[in-house]
Amino acid sequence: MKITKYINNENICTLYIDNVRKNGKVDNCIDSIKRFIDKEEFYFVLYRIDGINLKVKESKQYEIDIGEYLRKLEYLEIFKNYNSKSLANGILHAVGKMKTTNDTYQILPKMFDYYLDTVIFKPKIPYKEFSDKVMTNSMKSLSYYIEEGISDIGFAHVDSGDFMICFNKEVYNENEIIKIFCNYI
């Protein structure tokens, strides 16, 4: 696996790690997220159900497991034509807040496999403001949300099985983050 670095502007850096799913490194990505999410919660965004890499039986079980988990969340908004917490109807876009518990970190790999994109942010702004910004500016790059001050660090697992971390270089040391990821990946 290789890490590709993109400098989005002088203060924003994105690291792109290819094929974490194929190379069995999803758990390592979760461990690295834990190192940076030191608060009691984080914000997340889900884009469109995918599950293309899952067997039918796995997909159905993930739908049940993820659905049970999401229904317990205090903050979850699903943006589609009608308001339902059903995962069976192809979420186009969802946003929420998760607590940093063992259950959360156990469900994340399933979310990575089940959704086209799973994006995680360390909170820097109140949840309502985060939700409003994501709703009005959906499907933007990770760097956009860092530049807009929503978070100083964000993570994404994308449908190809790749993983990204984007961060503000004024807050996080680029060499330290690369070193941590090289150790994990």
C-alpha positions as CSV (number, residue, x, y, z in Angstrom):
1,M,0.0,0.0,0.0
2,K,1.1,3.5,-0.6
3,I,0.3,6.8,0.9
4,T,-0.2,9.7,-1.6
5,K,0.0,13.3,-0.3
6,Y,-1.9,16.2,-1.7
7,I,-1.4,19.7,-0.6
8,N,-4.8,21.4,-1.0
9,N,-3.4,24.8,-0.1
10,E,-0.6,25.9,2.2
11,N,-2.5,25.0,5.3
12,I,-4.5,21.9,4.3
13,C,-3.0,18.4,3.5
14,T,-4.8,15.3,2.4
15,L,-3.3,11.8,2.7
16,Y,-4.8,9.2,0.5
17,I,-4.2,5.5,1.3
18,D,-5.2,3.1,-1.4
19,N,-6.9,-0.3,-1.0
20,V,-7.3,-0.5,2.8
21,R,-10.2,-2.9,2.3
22,K,-8.4,-5.2,-0.1
23,N,-5.3,-5.2,2.0
24,G,-7.2,-5.9,5.3
25,K,-6.3,-2.7,6.9
26,V,-9.7,-1.2,7.8
27,D,-9.2,-2.1,11.5
28,N,-5.9,-0.2,11.3
29,C,-7.7,2.8,10.0
30,I,-10.2,2.6,12.8
31,D,-7.3,2.5,15.3
32,S,-5.7,5.6,13.7
33,I,-9.1,7.5,13.9
34,K,-9.2,6.7,17.6
35,R,-5.8,8.4,18.1
36,F,-7.2,11.7,16.7
37,I,-10.8,11.6,18.0
38,D,-10.1,12.4,21.6
39,K,-13.5,13.9,22.4
40,E,-16.5,11.9,23.5
41,E,-18.1,12.2,20.1
42,F,-17.6,12.8,16.4
43,Y,-19.7,13.9,13.5
44,F,-20.3,11.7,10.5
45,V,-21.7,11.8,7.0
46,L,-23.0,8.8,5.0
47,Y,-23.5,8.9,1.2
48,R,-25.6,6.4,-0.6
49,I,-25.9,2.7,0.2
50,D,-23.4,0.7,-1.8
51,G,-22.6,-2.8,-0.4
52,I,-21.3,-3.9,-3.8
53,N,-18.4,-5.7,-2.1
54,L,-20.7,-7.6,0.2
55,K,-22.4,-10.9,-0.3
56,V,-26.2,-10.7,-0.2
57,K,-26.4,-12.3,3.3
58,E,-23.7,-9.9,4.6
59,S,-25.5,-6.9,3.1
60,K,-28.8,-7.9,4.8
61,Q,-27.0,-8.5,8.1
62,Y,-25.2,-5.1,7.9
63,E,-28.5,-3.4,7.1
64,I,-29.9,-4.8,10.3
65,D,-26.8,-4.1,12.5
66,I,-26.3,-0.6,11.2
67,G,-30.0,0.2,11.3
68,E,-30.2,-0.9,15.0
69,Y,-27.2,1.2,15.8
70,L,-28.4,4.3,14.0
71,R,-31.9,4.2,15.5
72,K,-30.3,4.5,18.9
73,L,-28.5,7.8,18.0
74,E,-29.8,11.0,19.4
75,Y,-28.6,12.9,16.4
76,L,-29.3,11.5,12.9
77,E,-30.8,13.2,9.9
78,I,-31.5,11.4,6.7
79,F,-31.9,13.7,3.7
80,K,-34.2,12.2,1.1
81,N,-37.8,12.7,-0.1
82,Y,-39.3,11.5,3.1
83,N,-38.2,11.2,6.7
84,S,-37.6,7.7,7.7
85,K,-34.8,6.0,9.7
86,S,-35.0,3.0,7.4
87,L,-31.8,2.0,5.7
88,A,-33.6,-0.1,3.1
89,N,-34.5,2.7,0.9
90,G,-31.1,3.9,-0.3
91,I,-30.0,6.8,1.9
92,L,-28.7,9.5,-0.4
93,H,-27.2,11.5,2.3
94,A,-27.3,11.2,6.1
95,V,-25.5,13.2,8.8
96,G,-25.2,12.5,12.5
97,K,-23.3,12.5,15.7
98,M,-21.8,9.4,17.3
99,K,-20.3,8.8,20.8
100,T,-16.8,7.4,20.9
101,T,-17.7,4.0,22.4
102,N,-16.5,0.4,21.6
103,D,-19.9,-0.2,19.9
104,T,-19.3,2.8,17.6
105,Y,-15.8,1.6,16.6
106,Q,-17.2,-1.9,16.0
107,I,-19.9,-0.6,13.7
108,L,-17.7,1.7,11.6
109,P,-16.1,-1.1,9.5
110,K,-19.6,-2.3,8.6
111,M,-20.5,1.3,7.7
112,F,-17.4,1.6,5.6
113,D,-18.4,-1.5,3.6
114,Y,-22.1,-0.7,3.4
115,Y,-22.0,3.0,2.3
116,L,-20.5,4.5,-0.8
117,D,-18.7,7.1,1.4
118,T,-18.4,7.4,5.1
119,V,-16.9,10.6,6.4
120,I,-15.9,11.4,10.0
121,F,-15.1,14.7,11.5
122,K,-13.7,15.7,14.9
123,P,-16.2,18.4,16.1
124,K,-15.1,22.0,16.0
125,I,-18.6,23.6,15.6
126,P,-22.0,22.9,17.2
127,Y,-23.8,19.9,15.7
128,K,-26.7,22.0,14.2
129,E,-24.3,24.3,12.4
130,F,-22.4,21.2,11.1
131,S,-25.7,19.6,9.9
132,D,-26.8,22.8,8.2
133,K,-23.4,23.3,6.4
134,V,-23.3,19.7,5.2
135,M,-26.9,19.8,4.0
136,T,-26.3,23.0,2.0
137,N,-22.9,21.9,0.7
138,S,-23.1,18.1,0.4
139,M,-20.7,16.0,-1.5
140,K,-17.8,18.4,-1.1
141,S,-14.2,17.3,-0.7
142,L,-12.8,16.7,2.8
143,S,-10.6,19.7,2.4
144,Y,-13.6,21.9,1.9
145,Y,-14.9,21.1,5.4
146,I,-11.4,21.8,6.9
147,E,-11.1,25.1,5.0
148,E,-14.6,26.1,6.2
149,G,-13.6,25.6,9.8
150,I,-16.0,22.7,10.5
151,S,-13.1,20.5,11.7
152,D,-9.4,20.6,11.8
153,I,-9.2,16.9,10.8
154,G,-11.5,14.6,8.8
155,F,-11.4,11.0,7.6
156,A,-13.1,9.3,4.8
157,H,-13.5,5.7,3.6
158,V,-14.7,5.7,-0.1
159,D,-16.3,3.0,-2.2
160,S,-13.1,1.9,-3.8
161,G,-11.9,0.7,-0.4
162,D,-9.5,3.6,-0.1
163,F,-9.0,5.8,3.0
164,M,-8.3,9.5,3.4
165,I,-7.3,11.8,6.1
166,C,-7.4,15.6,5.7
167,F,-6.0,18.0,8.2
168,N,-5.1,21.6,9.0
169,K,-1.3,21.8,9.1
170,E,-1.5,24.7,11.5
171,V,-3.1,22.3,14.1
172,Y,-1.5,19.0,13.2
173,N,2.1,18.2,12.4
174,E,2.2,16.7,8.9
175,N,5.3,14.5,9.6
176,E,3.7,13.1,12.8
177,I,0.5,12.2,11.0
178,I,2.4,10.5,8.1
179,K,4.5,8.6,10.7
180,I,1.4,7.4,12.6
181,F,-0.3,6.3,9.4
182,C,2.8,4.6,8.1
183,N,3.0,2.6,11.4
184,Y,-0.7,1.7,11.2
185,I,-1.0,1.1,7.5
